[in-house]
């Protein structure tokens, strides 16, 4: 069995209530901002070709999500070599 050689990481933005009094009216914050989350493992790939194909797929899917839901759907993807491929 071939162990994955790469990890595909993803992060997105979350709407954070930044109002000092934490006011929220009908689901709308008095003051808020979009903040990037930390990187999380989304998928694995066994070789270079599979890794590039999977990252391309996730980016194209995200482009579609942005076209349907707007900028708040934007995510970032990156390819990270595994430090220990046999784990």
C-alpha positions as CSV (number, residue, x, y, z in Angstrom):
1,X,0.0,0.0,0.0
2,X,1.4,3.4,-1.0
3,X,1.2,6.0,1.8
4,X,0.1,9.5,0.9
5,X,3.0,11.8,-0.1
6,X,1.1,15.1,0.2
7,X,-1.6,16.7,2.3
8,X,-4.0,19.2,0.9
9,X,-4.8,21.9,3.4
10,X,-7.7,24.3,3.4
11,X,-8.7,27.4,5.3
12,X,-11.7,29.7,5.0
13,X,-13.1,32.8,6.5
14,X,-15.6,33.0,9.4
15,X,-17.8,36.0,10.4
16,X,-16.7,37.1,13.9
17,X,-18.8,39.4,16.1
18,X,-16.4,42.1,17.1
19,X,-18.9,44.4,18.8
20,X,-17.6,45.1,22.4
21,X,-21.1,44.4,23.8
22,X,-21.6,41.4,21.5
23,X,-24.9,42.8,20.2
24,X,-26.8,40.7,17.7
25,X,-30.2,41.7,16.2
26,X,-32.1,39.1,14.2
27,X,-28.8,37.3,13.3
28,X,-27.0,40.5,12.3
29,X,-24.0,41.7,14.4
30,X,-23.7,45.4,15.2
31,X,-20.0,45.1,14.2
32,X,-18.3,42.1,12.6
33,X,-15.4,41.1,10.4
34,X,-14.3,38.1,8.3
35,X,-11.3,36.3,9.9
36,X,-9.2,33.5,8.3
37,X,-9.4,30.2,10.2
38,X,-6.3,28.0,10.7
39,X,-5.2,25.5,8.1
40,X,-6.9,22.0,8.3
41,X,-6.1,18.8,6.4
42,X,-8.8,18.3,3.7
43,X,-7.4,15.5,1.6
44,X,-4.3,13.3,0.8
45,X,-2.5,12.5,-2.4
46,X,-0.1,9.7,-3.2
47,X,1.9,11.4,-6.0
48,X,2.6,14.7,-7.7
49,X,0.0,14.3,-10.5
50,X,-2.8,13.2,-8.1
51,X,-1.9,16.1,-5.8
52,X,-2.1,18.7,-8.5
53,X,-5.4,17.2,-9.9
54,X,-7.0,17.3,-6.4
55,X,-5.9,20.8,-5.6
56,X,-7.2,21.9,-9.0
57,X,-10.6,20.2,-8.3
58,X,-11.0,21.9,-4.9
59,X,-10.1,25.3,-6.3
60,X,-12.6,25.0,-9.2
61,X,-15.3,23.8,-6.8
62,X,-14.5,26.8,-4.6
63,X,-14.7,29.2,-7.6
64,X,-18.2,27.8,-8.2
65,X,-19.2,28.3,-4.6
66,X,-18.0,31.9,-4.8
67,X,-20.1,32.5,-8.0
68,X,-23.2,31.2,-6.2
69,X,-22.8,32.5,-2.6
70,X,-20.4,35.4,-3.0
71,X,-17.0,36.3,-1.4
72,X,-17.9,34.9,2.0
73,X,-17.5,31.4,0.4
74,X,-13.8,32.0,-0.5
75,X,-11.4,29.4,0.8
76,X,-7.6,28.9,0.2
77,X,-5.9,25.6,-0.6
78,X,-2.3,24.6,-0.4
79,X,-0.3,21.5,-1.0
80,X,2.0,20.3,1.8
81,X,4.5,17.5,1.6
82,X,4.1,15.0,4.4
83,X,7.0,15.0,6.8
84,X,6.7,11.3,7.4
85,X,5.1,9.6,4.2
86,X,4.7,6.3,6.0
87,X,2.3,7.6,8.7
